[in-house]
Amino acid sequence: MSVHRAVVVTLALAVGACSVDRTGLAELDGGSGPTDASSPMDALRDVVVGIDSGRLDSGGIDAARRDGALDDAGPGDAGPSDAGPNDAGSADAGSRDGGCTFSSPRCVGGSLERCVAGAPVTAACPLGCATADRCWEPLPSNVPETTVDPSAPPMTLGTDVDTDACALGTVVAQTSAPQLCVLVTGSFTVAASATVTVRGARPLVVIASGAIRIQGTLDASAVGVMAGPGGGGGGTRASPDGGGLRPGARGLSSTVNNADGGGGGGGLCGAGGAGGTGQSTSGGAGGTALTGWDLSPLQGGSGGGWARGTTGPPDTSADGGAGGGAIQLFSTVSIDVGGRILVGGGGGRGGLRHPNPSVNYGAGAGGGSGGAVLLEAPTVRFGGSATISASGGGGGGGADDLGDAGPGQDGRDATGRAFGGASGGPRFGSTGGQGGADASHGGLPGGSNTMTYANGAGGGGGVGCIVVRNATGTLPSGTTSFSPRTGPALSALTIRAR
């Protein structure tokens, strides 16, 4: 105990007359009464409390370094540890209080997370996670993967497009199919007030890194014998069968009289109607329907077959209606259609009457088929007024000695089936076949006339194809006003991705 007492005396001398509030503190020597300076252990406790209230609590060690500098206001709380790097700085608020420190992207729950300047940035993966660190990326059909350009500016289209010049885009080749005119954009819009007509030999392709909105009209239809972009031409005297994937054949001609058969209608996803018989001369066959085609490569509809008349001027023969065009819209985000996309087939020409009634007058030509529409995006939506039409054109009528026959109606102008051309008269004429439309995919046969010297009419063109590629591989709602509006001519597939 002599050693302990020496320490107490020494410490007591060191603190001198320091005043210490000991209220409520238990005695360090085991006593339970109030503290006092008479007990040696109480004196030692007094010294320790003195150190605590000096350097540990209100002094440099506790209040300054632990509560001030280290814990609250010092390096611990207000300094670099808590309020600095830990709470408001890089360590705590960065990685513990809502920030991030991970260096590589990570895919969690269908979303991709990135750490940008210490803050987490999350973006949904529309097609889900491909791996632990990336989303599935949607890819366009028919063009290279690198065609998508996130830095491309947005485009609002308000003027007509000539795919031959392709001034707004670039030309991309396909194998055994027409070249493409490709527009590379950010977002892409056809405003509600706009009607954009697409012309030329090349299909139109839009590759957008942003959203696509079609609120106005995008029209790539054939007009009579003028093909839509990427569509096949109708048959002519120089090339009697139609052009395209499933063309209509020429009408046959009699070698002993002036009776002629009508041209067959072009086919695509619906078959073309056969040309009608003139007397006993058969019309041309209609183009057959494609099945299982995913619009890769991309091209438009098929032309109808030519129908014979006189071989010398005036020419009373009839040219076939042309095939509708082809449009492909691709977005990495979404496609919203609230307006119209039109790729209808052209109507076949009607046969003409010759001024000399004893000379051959013409049969009717086949109508062209509808074209092709390919929509590719993780999300594809159709508004209540959305219309996509790939209806076939009507076949041309057969002429009579009393008058010319009428042309078939263009598919883009039809409500339901495009009508066939009117007969030139009741004696030798005949009425053209209607085009395919809506839930009736095939064109109807041209009218026949078995009278001597009579002329058959052209068959109607079949419907074209509409294909939707999205995340689910199922058709969105809102297709009841489409033509075609049923499968297999209207179909859905899963979007391509990597």
Number of C-alpha atoms within 10 A of each C-alpha: 6 6 7 11 14 12 13 19 13 11 16 17 11 11 14 9 8 11 9 12 11 16 8 9 13 15 19 16 14 9 12 10 10 12 22 14 12 8 14 19 20 22 22 22 22 26 21 14 18 19 16 17 18 17 16 18 19 16 15 17 19 19 22 19 21 19 21 22 21 21 20 19 19 21 20 21 22 21 21 21 22 22 22 19 20 21 21 19 19 20 21 20 20 20 19 13 14 12 21 22 17 14 10 10 17 19 21 18 10 17 19 20 20 21 17 13 11 19 15 17 14 15 12 15 19 20 19 18 20 15 11 11 15 19 24 16 17 24 23 26 23 17 18 10 13 8 17 23 15 14 10 15 14 17 17 15 17 18 12 14 21 18 25 16 15 17 12 13 17 14 18 16 13 15 10 7 16 19 21 30 29 23 20 25 25 21 22 26 20 23 19 15 11 19 19 19 17 26 24 21 25 31 27 30 27 21 27 30 24 22 20 29 20 23 22 22 24 25 27 34 37 39 24 29 26 24 33 37 33 33 36 34 33 42 35 22 18 7 14 23 29 35 26 27 22 28 37 44 33 36 35 25 23 16 9 7 14 23 30 35 39 49 52 47 57 57 40 36 32 32 30 46 37 37 44 40 31 33 22 20 26 24 37 32 29 36 36 21 20 17 12 9 15 17 18 13 16 27 32 40 44 41 49 59 46 42 43 32 30 17 11 9 7 13 18 26 29 35 36 48 49 46 54 44 38 36 30 23 22 29 27 24 18 22 26 18 23 22 24 21 25 31 39 44 53 47 48 49 38 38 39 28 28 23 14 9 11 10 15 29 35 37 50 55 54 65 62 60 55 48 40 34 28 22 23 29 28 25 22 21 19 19 14 14 13 22 21 27 34 40 43 52 51 47 55 49 42 48 38 28 23 16 19 24 31 25 35 39 31 35 42 27 19 18 13 19 30 31 28 37 33 24 30 29 18 14 18 27 36 36 35 45 41 36 46 39 31 22 17 19 31 33 38 30 33 38 30 28 26 18 14 14 23 31 46 43 48 60 49 52 57 48 44 41 35 31 22 23 25 26 19 14 14 13 18 14 11 17 20 15 15 21 32 32 23 16 14 18 27 22 21 22 16 16 23 17 15 9
